[in-house]
Each structure stands twice: as C-alpha cells, then as structure tokens.
Amino acid sequence: MYSSSLYKIKPLDRRNIENIANDEIWVPQASSLNDPYDCSILPHLKTDIEINELQELLNELANEAEIFNHVVNAEYFEAKSKQDKNWIAHQTVCQRIKSIGILSFIDTPYNIVTWSHYGNEHKGICIEFSPVSDNYLERFKIYLGGYRLQSVSYTNNIPRIDWHEFLRSPRILLEIILRTKFRDWSYENESRIITYNESGNKALKLEKLGLKMTKVFVGCEVEESDELALLEDVCTRKNIPLQKLERLHYSYGLQNMECYE
C-alpha cells in the first residue's frame, strides 16, 4: 500500500531549510490546500437531529478526536430551537474539519510534473522521509485521536454525506472527506498523514510521526545561491545525504547526477 519512504517536494527557501535543521515538517490546514475542491466534501445539513441524540453524538465525537472538543458550547446551549442547535453544531464541526492538519506525500522523487507544481519549476528540493522503526505503521491505525496514514482516493464525483450519518459514522466519513480528490490529480499517487488530534498551520516534530529525514534531492534547475549553501551546511551537520538531480538526455525524466560532499 505504501512505499518504504515518503517524499515531499518543497521550494528551496529559508523556512524549509529551518524545518530540516529542526527535524520538523510544516503541516497545513485542510482549508489551505492548493486545490479548493480538496477536503471540501462537508456534511450536508438537510435534516435536524433530535436534541438528546445530537448532544450524545457530539460528545462521542469529542471523545474520539481532540479537535472536536467543546462543539457543545455556550452558543449552542443558548439556541432556542433544535434547528438552531443543529446549525450551530454543524457550522462548528465543519470549521474544525477544515482546520485538521493534512500532510501530503508522493511516492517518488522523480515525477517531473510534481516538481513543476511544487518545486518552483525544478528549482526546489525533495525531502525523503523514512520510518524510524519497522513497525511505524502501527501508530497510524488509530482512526481518531491520533495520526492516520492513508492513500488518496481519486474520483469523478463528489460523495454526498448527510449530517446525521456523519455523526453516527465519523471515522469512515472523515476519511472520505479528507482523502478524496478529483481524478485529474491521480498522477501524484498521493498519501496523507491526517492529524486528527490537532489543527494544522504549524510545524510538527518528526518524532511524533515516527519519521526521519534520510535524503534531500536538489532540483535539476537549482543554481548556486545562499540558500543552497545553507542547505548544504545543514545537511552536512545532520548527516543527511544531498542528491543532485539532472534531466534525462533522450527522454522525459530525471536521474541522479551526483551527491554533494
């Protein structure tokens, strides 16, 4: 299902070099992904759940994933009708879904299209992440309340998710929401780590994910610069191999050129 290593292409800039130096990875929120259709399959509020059942389901959701704590809040209790309570709860849950951290990875450092999209037109870098231990996938088997590693599913049609059914089956339906993309993105062959226990838009220590950086690939169009010199220094100090890429000569593609000493 997954390759032995995960890869992430990034621009060659000081923030990404700082993350390498600190053994961190930047985790964006679901709402800030570059495709506005991504993670936008939110539950439809077309039916009102009875108040007792609604509160019970919301409490169960909060117990399973920290990010859904305090959906039942003062504003919720001040609402006068079950329709208003459903609306407040629905809006709050949808906002929390949009704030979940999504870490996207590809399965190879040699995909020329992903380099063009994410690597500043081959002027960026690709970081290789490898497991710290052989059983690192065990930590991703917790559905909610932890980190979840899943392959992205590609489709033509946006799934329809009902509010009531979502609250009754949040584990299954959250995975549909957070790992379904339009089929035109299938060339990426993407895998994701979903951070159900905390929001995104922050740097996360790799030790939390059981991962380590094992190699950095330098894009085939990267030229000498202060940023490249800084990257070389950081990788040398951390004993991370730095691999230069170059174009294939007689076909579309990339190959290893040389390792920086």
Phi and psi in degrees as GROMACS dihedral restraints (atoms count N, CA, C in turn):
[ dihedral_restraints ]
;  ai    aj    ak    al  type     phi  dphi    fc
    3     4     5     6     1  -123.7    20    10
    4     5     6     7     1   148.6    20    10
    6     7     8     9     1   -74.1    20    10
    7     8     9    10     1   165.8    20    10
    9    10    11    12     1   -67.5    20    10
   10    11    12    13     1   -20.5    20    10
   12    13    14    15     1  -131.4    20    10
   13    14    15    16     1   156.9    20    10
   15    16    17    18     1  -116.1    20    10
   16    17    18    19     1   147.3    20    10
   18    19    20    21     1  -127.8    20    10
   19    20    21    22     1   143.0    20    10
   21    22    23    24     1  -137.5    20    10
   22    23    24    25     1   122.0    20    10
   24    25    26    27     1   -92.8    20    10
   25    26    27    28     1   131.7    20    10
   27    28    29    30     1  -138.7    20    10
   28    29    30    31     1   158.8    20    10
   30    31    32    33     1   -64.8    20    10
   31    32    33    34     1   152.0    20    10
   33    34    35    36     1   -85.5    20    10
   34    35    36    37     1    91.2    20    10
   36    37    38    39     1  -139.9    20    10
   37    38    39    40     1   173.1    20    10
   39    40    41    42     1   -67.2    20    10
   40    41    42    43     1   -34.0    20    10
   42    43    44    45     1   -66.0    20    10
   43    44    45    46     1   -43.0    20    10
   45    46    47    48     1   -69.2    20    10
   46    47    48    49     1   -34.4    20    10
   48    49    50    51     1   -67.1    20    10
   49    50    51    52     1   -38.4    20    10
   51    52    53    54     1   -63.2    20    10
   52    53    54    55     1   -38.6    20    10
   54    55    56    57     1   -63.7    20    10
   55    56    57    58     1   -38.7    20    10
   57    58    59    60     1   -62.5    20    10
   58    59    60    61     1   -45.0    20    10
   60    61    62    63     1   -62.1    20    10
   61    62    63    64     1   -33.1    20    10
   63    64    65    66     1   -97.1    20    10
   64    65    66    67     1     6.1    20    10
   66    67    68    69     1    55.4    20    10
   67    68    69    70     1    47.9    20    10
   69    70    71    72     1  -126.4    20    10
   70    71    72    73     1   163.6    20    10
   72    73    74    75     1  -137.6    20    10
   73    74    75    76     1   137.9    20    10
   75    76    77    78     1   -79.9    20    10
   76    77    78    79     1   128.9    20    10
   78    79    80    81     1  -111.9    20    10
   79    80    81    82     1   108.3    20    10
   81    82    83    84     1   -77.6    20    10
   82    83    84    85     1   160.2    20    10
   84    85    86    87     1   -78.0    20    10
   85    86    87    88     1   155.4    20    10
   87    88    89    90     1   -56.0    20    10
   88    89    90    91     1   -34.9    20    10
   90    91    92    93     1   -72.9    20    10
   91    92    93    94     1   -14.7    20    10
   93    94    95    96     1  -104.9    20    10
   94    95    96    97     1    10.4    20    10
   96    97    98    99     1   -67.2    20    10
   97    98    99   100     1   153.7    20    10
   99   100   101   102     1   -70.7    20    10
  100   101   102   103     1   -19.6    20    10
  102   103   104   105     1   -97.9    20    10
  103   104   105   106     1   113.2    20    10
  105   106   107   108     1   -64.9    20    10
  106   107   108   109     1   -17.1    20    10
  108   109   110   111     1   -82.6    20    10
  109   110   111   112     1   -16.4    20    10
  111   112   113   114     1   -69.4    20    10
  112   113   114   115     1   134.9    20    10
  114   115   116   117     1    57.1    20    10
  115   116   117   118     1    29.1    20    10
  117   118   119   120     1  -105.8    20    10
  118   119   120   121     1     8.6    20    10
  120   121   122   123     1   -84.1    20    10
  121   122   123   124     1    74.7    20    10
  123   124   125   126     1   -88.9    20    10
  124   125   126   127     1   152.7    20    10
  126   127   128   129     1   -60.4    20    10
  127   128   129   130     1   140.7    20    10
  129   130   131   132     1   -89.9    20    10
  130   131   132   133     1   126.2    20    10
  132   133   134   135     1   -88.5    20    10
  133   134   135   136     1    80.6    20    10
  135   136   137   138     1  -109.0    20    10
  136   137   138   139     1    -7.5    20    10
  138   139   140   141     1  -136.6    20    10
  139   140   141   142     1   149.2    20    10
  141   142   143   144     1   -98.7    20    10
  142   143   144   145     1   126.6    20    10
  144   145   146   147     1   -84.8    20    10
  145   146   147   148     1   143.7    20    10
  147   148   149   150     1   -60.9    20    10
  148   149   150   151     1   145.7    20    10
  150   151   152   153     1   -57.9    20    10
  151   152   153   154     1   -46.2    20    10
  153   154   155   156     1   -61.1    20    10
  154   155   156   157     1   -43.5    20    10
  156   157   158   159     1   -68.6    20    10
  157   158   159   160     1   -38.8    20    10
  159   160   161   162     1   -59.8    20    10
  160   161   162   163     1   -48.2    20    10
  162   163   164   165     1   -63.9    20    10
  163   164   165   166     1   -38.0    20    10
  165   166   167   168     1   -64.9    20    10
  166   167   168   169     1   -44.5    20    10
  168   169   170   171     1   -67.4    20    10
  169   170   171   172     1   -38.9    20    10
  171   172   173   174     1   -66.3    20    10
  172   173   174   175     1   -38.4    20    10
  174   175   176   177     1   -65.4    20    10
  175   176   177   178     1   -40.0    20    10
  177   178   179   180     1   -63.5    20    10
  178   179   180   181     1   -39.3    20    10
  180   181   182   183     1   -63.5    20    10
  181   182   183   184     1   -42.7    20    10
  183   184   185   186     1   -65.0    20    10
  184   185   186   187     1   -35.0    20    10
  186   187   188   189     1   -68.8    20    10
  187   188   189   190     1   -27.4    20    10
  189   190   191   192     1   -87.3    20    10
  190   191   192   193     1   -31.1    20    10
  192   193   194   195     1  -141.3    20    10
  193   194   195   196     1   123.2    20    10
  195   196   197   198     1   -58.6    20    10
  196   197   198   199     1   -29.7    20    10
  198   199   200   201     1   -66.0    20    10
  199   200   201   202     1   -16.7    20    10
  201   202   203   204     1  -101.5    20    10
  202   203   204   205     1    17.7    20    10
  204   205   206   207     1   -65.0    20    10
  205   206   207   208     1   146.7    20    10
  207   208   209   210     1    63.7    20    10
  208   209   210   211     1    28.5    20    10
  210   211   212   213     1   -65.3    20    10
  211   212   213   214     1   -39.2    20    10
  213   214   215   216     1   -81.5    20    10
  214   215   216   217     1    94.5    20    10
  216   217   218   219     1  -123.7    20    10
  217   218   219   220     1  -169.9    20    10
  219   220   221   222     1   -60.7    20    10
  220   221   222   223     1   -43.3    20    10
  222   223   224   225     1   -59.9    20    10
  223   224   225   226     1   -39.2    20    10
  225   226   227   228     1   -61.9    20    10
  226   227   228   229     1   -48.2    20    10
  228   229   230   231     1   -69.7    20    10
  229   230   231   232     1   -24.5    20    10
  231   232   233   234     1   -77.8    20    10
  232   233   234   235     1   -14.6    20    10
  234   235   236   237     1   -65.2    20    10
  235   236   237   238     1   143.5    20    10
  237   238   239   240     1   -91.7    20    10
  238   239   240   241     1   -21.4    20    10
  240   241   242   243     1  -128.7    20    10
  241   242   243   244     1   162.1    20    10
  243   244   245   246     1   -67.5    20    10
  244   245   246   247     1   -29.7    20    10
  246   247   248   249     1   -63.5    20    10
  247   248   249   250     1   -43.5    20    10
  249   250   251   252     1   -66.5    20    10
  250   251   252   253     1   -39.3    20    10
  252   253   254   255     1   -65.9    20    10
  253   254   255   256     1   -41.5    20    10
  255   256   257   258     1   -61.9    20    10
  256   257   258   259     1   -41.5    20    10
  258   259   260   261     1   -63.9    20    10
  259   260   261   262     1   -46.8    20    10
  261   262   263   264     1   -62.2    20    10
  262   263   264   265     1   -46.3    20    10
  264   265   266   267     1   -63.6    20    10
  265   266   267   268     1   -43.0    20    10
  267   268   269   270     1   -61.7    20    10
  268   269   270   271     1   -46.9    20    10
  270   271   272   273     1   -62.3    20    10
  271   272   273   274     1   -41.6    20    10
  273   274   275   276     1   -66.1    20    10
  274   275   276   277     1   -45.0    20    10
  276   277   278   279     1   -63.0    20    10
  277   278   279   280     1   -41.8    20    10
  279   280   281   282     1   -62.7    20    10
  280   281   282   283     1   -39.8    20    10
  282   283   284   285     1   -63.7    20    10
  283   284   285   286     1   -39.6    20    10
  285   286   287   288     1   -66.4    20    10
  286   287   288   289     1   -39.8    20    10
  288   289   290   291     1   -59.6    20    10
  289   290   291   292     1   -43.7    20    10
  291   292   293   294     1   -66.5    20    10
  292   293   294   295     1   -20.9    20    10
  294   295   296   297     1   -93.2    20    10
  295   296   297   298     1    -6.4    20    10
  297   298   299   300     1   -61.3    20    10
  298   299   300   301     1   141.2    20    10
  300   301   302   303     1   -76.6    20    10
  301   302   303   304     1   132.8    20    10
  303   304   305   306     1  -124.8    20    10
  304   305   306   307     1   116.7    20    10
  306   307   308   309     1  -103.9    20    10
  307   308   309   310     1   116.2    20    10
  309   310   311   312     1  -102.1    20    10
  310   311   312   313     1   136.4    20    10
  312   313   314   315     1  -132.9    20    10
  313   314   315   316     1   154.4    20    10
  315   316   317   318     1  -111.3    20    10
  316   317   318   319     1   172.0    20    10
  318   319   320   321     1  -103.8    20    10
  319   320   321   322     1     4.9    20    10
  321   322   323   324     1  -154.6    20    10
  322   323   324   325     1   146.6    20    10
  324   325   326   327     1   -88.9    20    10
  325   326   327   328     1     7.9    20    10
  327   328   329   330     1  -113.7    20    10
  328   329   330   331     1    10.7    20    10
  330   331   332   333     1   -79.6    20    10
  331   332   333   334     1   110.7    20    10
  333   334   335   336     1   -69.6    20    10
  334   335   336   337     1   -27.0    20    10
  336   337   338   339     1   -72.5    20    10
  337   338   339   340     1   -42.0    20    10
  339   340   341   342     1   -66.3    20    10
  340   341   342   343     1   -32.2    20    10
  342   343   344   345     1   -62.9    20    10
  343   344   345   346     1   -40.5    20    10
  345   346   347   348     1   -67.6    20    10
  346   347   348   349     1   -36.1    20    10
  348   349   350   351     1   -77.4    20    10
  349   350   351   352     1   -43.9    20    10
  351   352   353   354     1  -113.1    20    10
  352   353   354   355     1   -15.0    20    10
  354   355   356   357     1  -107.2    20    10
  355   356   357   358     1    32.8    20    10
  357   358   359   360     1    51.6    20    10
  358   359   360   361     1    49.7    20    10
  360   361   362   363     1    56.7    20    10
  361   362   363   364     1    48.6    20    10
  363   364   365   366     1    70.7    20    10
  364   365   366   367     1    14.9    20    10
  366   367   368   369     1  -101.6    20    10
  367   368   369   370     1    11.5    20    10
  369   370   371   372     1  -106.5    20    10
  370   371   372   373     1  -153.4    20    10
  372   373   374   375     1  -133.8    20    10
  373   374   375   376     1   160.4    20    10
  375   376   377   378     1  -127.4    20    10
  376   377   378   379     1   124.2    20    10
  378   379   380   381     1   -99.1    20    10
  379   380   381   382     1   131.0    20    10
  381   382   383   384     1   -94.8    20    10
  382   383   384   385     1   127.2    20    10
  384   385   386   387     1  -113.3    20    10
  385   386   387   388     1   130.6    20    10
  387   388   389   390     1  -126.0    20    10
  388   389   390   391     1   155.0    20    10
  390   391   392   393     1   -68.9    20    10
  391   392   393   394     1   145.1    20    10
  393   394   395   396     1   -72.7    20    10
  394   395   396   397     1   -35.6    20    10
  396   397   398   399     1  -134.5    20    10
  397   398   399   400     1   165.8    20    10
  399   400   401   402     1   -69.0    20    10
  400   401   402   403     1   -25.8    20    10
  402   403   404   405     1  -103.3    20    10
  403   404   405   406     1    28.5    20    10
  405   406   407   408     1   -65.6    20    10
  406   407   408   409     1   -23.2    20    10
  408   409   410   411     1   -65.8    20    10
  409   410   411   412     1   -19.8    20    10
  411   412   413   414     1   -59.1    20    10
  412   413   414   415     1   -35.6    20    10
  414   415   416   417     1   -69.2    20    10
  415   416   417   418     1   -16.1    20    10
  417   418   419   420     1   -95.8    20    10
  418   419   420   421     1     5.4    20    10
  420   421   422   423     1   -86.8    20    10
  421   422   423   424     1    -6.0    20    10
  423   424   425   426     1   -78.0    20    10
  424   425   426   427     1   120.3    20    10
  426   427   428   429     1   -68.1    20    10
  427   428   429   430     1   -57.8    20    10
  429   430   431   432     1  -120.0    20    10
  430   431   432   433     1   160.0    20    10
  432   433   434   435     1    83.0    20    10
  433   434   435   436     1     5.7    20    10
  435   436   437   438     1  -152.2    20    10
  436   437   438   439     1  -149.8    20    10
  438   439   440   441     1  -110.8    20    10
  439   440   441   442     1   140.9    20    10
  441   442   443   444     1  -128.4    20    10
  442   443   444   445     1   123.0    20    10
  444   445   446   447     1   -99.3    20    10
  445   446   447   448     1   121.5    20    10
  447   448   449   450     1  -141.1    20    10
  448   449   450   451     1   147.8    20    10
  450   451   452   453     1   -79.0    20    10
  451   452   453   454     1   144.7    20    10
  453   454   455   456     1   -74.4    20    10
  454   455   456   457     1   140.9    20    10
  456   457   458   459     1  -103.8    20    10
  457   458   459   460     1   132.4    20    10
  459   460   461   462     1  -109.0    20    10
  460   461   462   463     1   135.8    20    10
  462   463   464   465     1  -149.7    20    10
  463   464   465   466     1   164.2    20    10
  465   466   467   468     1   -89.1    20    10
  466   467   468   469     1   -25.6    20    10
  468   469   470   471     1  -118.5    20    10
  469   470   471   472     1   134.3    20    10
  471   472   473   474     1   -72.3    20    10
  472   473   474   475     1   124.1    20    10
  474   475   476   477     1   -63.4    20    10
  475   476   477   478     1   146.5    20    10
  477   478   479   480     1   -98.2    20    10
  478   479   480   481     1   123.4    20    10
  480   481   482   483     1  -122.1    20    10
  481   482   483   484     1   123.8    20    10
  483   484   485   486     1   -86.7    20    10
  484   485   486   487     1   143.1    20    10
  486   487   488   489     1   -55.9    20    10
  487   488   489   490     1   -46.7    20    10
  489   490   491   492     1   -64.0    20    10
  490   491   492   493     1   -47.4    20    10
  492   493   494   495     1   -65.3    20    10
  493   494   495   496     1   -33.7    20    10
  495   496   497   498     1   -60.7    20    10
  496   497   498   499     1   -48.6    20    10
  498   499   500   501     1   -67.5    20    10
  499   500   501   502     1   -27.3    20    10
  501   502   503   504     1   -80.3    20    10
  502   503   504   505     1   -25.4    20    10
  504   505   506   507     1  -136.2    20    10
  505   506   507   508     1    58.6    20    10
  507   508   509   510     1   -65.4    20    10
  508   509   510   511     1   -31.5    20    10
  510   511   512   513     1   -62.4    20    10
  511   512   513   514     1   -49.8    20    10
  513   514   515   516     1   -69.3    20    10
  514   515   516   517     1   -45.8    20    10
  516   517   518   519     1   -76.4    20    10
  517   518   519   520     1   -29.2    20    10
  519   520   521   522     1   -64.6    20    10
  520   521   522   523     1   -38.0    20    10
  522   523   524   525     1   -65.7    20    10
  523   524   525   526     1   -37.1    20    10
  525   526   527   528     1   -63.0    20    10
  526   527   528   529     1   -45.7    20    10
  528   529   530   531     1   -60.4    20    10
  529   530   531   532     1   -43.3    20    10
  531   532   533   534     1   -95.1    20    10
  532   533   534   535     1    -3.0    20    10
  534   535   536   537     1  -136.5    20    10
  535   536   537   538     1    27.2    20    10
  537   538   539   540     1  -112.6    20    10
  538   539   540   541     1   127.3    20    10
  540   541   542   543     1  -133.4    20    10
  541   542   543   544     1   160.8    20    10
  543   544   545   546     1   -63.0    20    10
  544   545   546   547     1   143.8    20    10
  546   547   548   549     1   -62.4    20    10
  547   548   549   550     1   -22.6    20    10
  549   550   551   552     1   -65.1    20    10
  550   551   552   553     1   -14.9    20    10
  552   553   554   555     1   -88.5    20    10
  553   554   555   556     1     2.4    20    10
  555   556   557   558     1   -64.7    20    10
  556   557   558   559     1   -19.0    20    10
  558   559   560   561     1   -62.1    20    10
  559   560   561   562     1   -21.4    20    10
  561   562   563   564     1   -74.2    20    10
  562   563   564   565     1   -26.6    20    10
  564   565   566   567     1    48.8    20    10
  565   566   567   568     1    56.0    20    10
  567   568   569   570     1   -83.0    20    10
  568   569   570   571     1   144.2    20    10
  570   571   572   573     1  -118.7    20    10
  571   572   573   574     1   153.6    20    10
  573   574   575   576     1  -133.6    20    10
  574   575   576   577     1   142.5    20    10
  576   577   578   579     1  -103.2    20    10
  577   578   579   580     1   122.8    20    10
  579   580   581   582     1  -105.6    20    10
  580   581   582   583     1   126.9    20    10
  582   583   584   585     1   -98.9    20    10
  583   584   585   586     1    82.0    20    10
  585   586   587   588     1   -66.9    20    10
  586   587   588   589     1   -18.0    20    10
  588   589   590   591     1   -97.6    20    10
  589   590   591   592     1     3.4    20    10
  591   592   593   594     1  -163.0    20    10
  592   593   594   595     1   157.5    20    10
  594   595   596   597     1   -80.3    20    10
  595   596   597   598     1   166.5    20    10
  597   598   599   600     1   -91.8    20    10
  598   599   600   601     1  -158.0    20    10
  600   601   602   603     1    64.0    20    10
  601   602   603   604     1    47.5    20    10
  603   604   605   606     1  -163.1    20    10
  604   605   606   607     1   164.1    20    10
  606   607   608   609     1   -85.5    20    10
  607   608   609   610     1   139.0    20    10
  609   610   611   612     1  -121.2    20    10
  610   611   612   613     1   135.5    20    10
  612   613   614   615     1   -66.4    20    10
  613   614   615   616     1   134.5    20    10
  615   616   617   618     1   -64.2    20    10
  616   617   618   619     1   -27.8    20    10
  618   619   620   621     1   -61.7    20    10
  619   620   621   622     1   -27.3    20    10
  621   622   623   624     1   -65.1    20    10
  622   623   624   625     1   -28.8    20    10
  624   625   626   627     1   -97.7    20    10
  625   626   627   628     1    -2.9    20    10
  627   628   629   630     1    69.1    20    10
  628   629   630   631     1    27.5    20    10
  630   631   632   633     1  -118.1    20    10
  631   632   633   634     1   159.3    20    10
  633   634   635   636     1  -141.3    20    10
  634   635   636   637     1   155.4    20    10
  636   637   638   639     1   -82.9    20    10
  637   638   639   640     1   126.9    20    10
  639   640   641   642     1  -117.4    20    10
  640   641   642   643     1   -12.2    20    10
  642   643   644   645     1  -167.1    20    10
  643   644   645   646     1   150.8    20    10
  645   646   647   648     1  -125.1    20    10
  646   647   648   649     1   125.0    20    10
  648   649   650   651     1   -96.9    20    10
  649   650   651   652     1   136.5    20    10
  651   652   653   654     1  -103.6    20    10
  652   653   654   655     1   129.0    20    10
  654   655   656   657     1   -58.8    20    10
  655   656   657   658     1   153.7    20    10
  657   658   659   660     1   -69.0    20    10
  658   659   660   661     1   -14.9    20    10
  660   661   662   663     1  -104.1    20    10
  661   662   663   664     1     6.8    20    10
  663   664   665   666     1   -71.2    20    10
  664   665   666   667     1   132.4    20    10
  666   667   668   669     1  -112.9    20    10
  667   668   669   670     1   169.0    20    10
  669   670   671   672     1   -58.7    20    10
  670   671   672   673     1   135.7    20    10
  672   673   674   675     1  -162.4    20    10
  673   674   675   676     1   170.9    20    10
  675   676   677   678     1   -63.3    20    10
  676   677   678   679     1   -37.3    20    10
  678   679   680   681     1   -66.2    20    10
  679   680   681   682     1   -41.1    20    10
  681   682   683   684     1   -65.1    20    10
  682   683   684   685     1   -41.0    20    10
  684   685   686   687     1   -62.4    20    10
  685   686   687   688     1   -40.2    20    10
  687   688   689   690     1   -66.7    20    10
  688   689   690   691     1   -41.1    20    10
  690   691   692   693     1   -60.9    20    10
  691   692   693   694     1   -44.6    20    10
  693   694   695   696     1   -59.3    20    10
  694   695   696   697     1   -42.0    20    10
  696   697   698   699     1   -64.7    20    10
  697   698   699   700     1   -45.5    20    10
  699   700   701   702     1   -63.6    20    10
  700   701   702   703     1   -46.3    20    10
  702   703   704   705     1   -65.3    20    10
  703   704   705   706     1   -36.2    20    10
  705   706   707   708     1   -63.5    20    10
  706   707   708   709     1   -45.6    20    10
  708   709   710   711     1   -65.2    20    10
  709   710   711   712     1   -33.0    20    10
  711   712   713   714     1   -95.8    20    10
  712   713   714   715     1     3.3    20    10
  714   715   716   717     1    58.0    20    10
  715   716   717   718     1    43.3    20    10
  717   718   719   720     1  -105.6    20    10
  718   719   720   721     1   119.3    20    10
  720   721   722   723     1   -59.5    20    10
  721   722   723   724     1   141.6    20    10
  723   724   725   726     1  -116.5    20    10
  724   725   726   727     1   115.1    20    10
  726   727   728   729     1  -110.8    20    10
  727   728   729   730     1   122.7    20    10
  729   730   731   732     1   -84.0    20    10
  730   731   732   733     1   136.1    20    10
  732   733   734   735     1  -103.5    20    10
  733   734   735   736     1   154.8    20    10
  735   736   737   738     1  -142.5    20    10
  736   737   738   739     1   163.4    20    10
  738   739   740   741     1   -70.9    20    10
  739   740   741   742     1   147.9    20    10
  741   742   743   744     1   -68.3    20    10
  742   743   744   745     1   147.9    20    10
  744   745   746   747     1   -81.5    20    10
  745   746   747   748     1   -31.6    20    10
  747   748   749   750     1  -124.7    20    10
  748   749   750   751     1    12.5    20    10
  750   751   752   753     1  -159.5    20    10
  751   752   753   754     1   167.4    20    10
  753   754   755   756     1   -70.4    20    10
  754   755   756   757     1   128.9    20    10
  756   757   758   759     1   155.4    20    10
  757   758   759   760     1   177.0    20    10
  759   760   761   762     1  -127.2    20    10
  760   761   762   763     1   151.8    20    10
  762   763   764   765     1  -142.9    20    10
  763   764   765   766     1   161.2    20    10
  765   766   767   768     1   -69.6    20    10
  766   767   768   769     1   133.8    20    10
  768   769   770   771     1  -100.3    20    10
  769   770   771   772     1   -61.1    20    10
  771   772   773   774     1  -162.0    20    10
  772   773   774   775     1   158.5    20    10
  774   775   776   777     1   -96.7    20    10
  775   776   777   778     1   138.1    20    10
  777   778   779   780     1   -72.2    20    10
  778   779   780   781     1   137.9    20    10
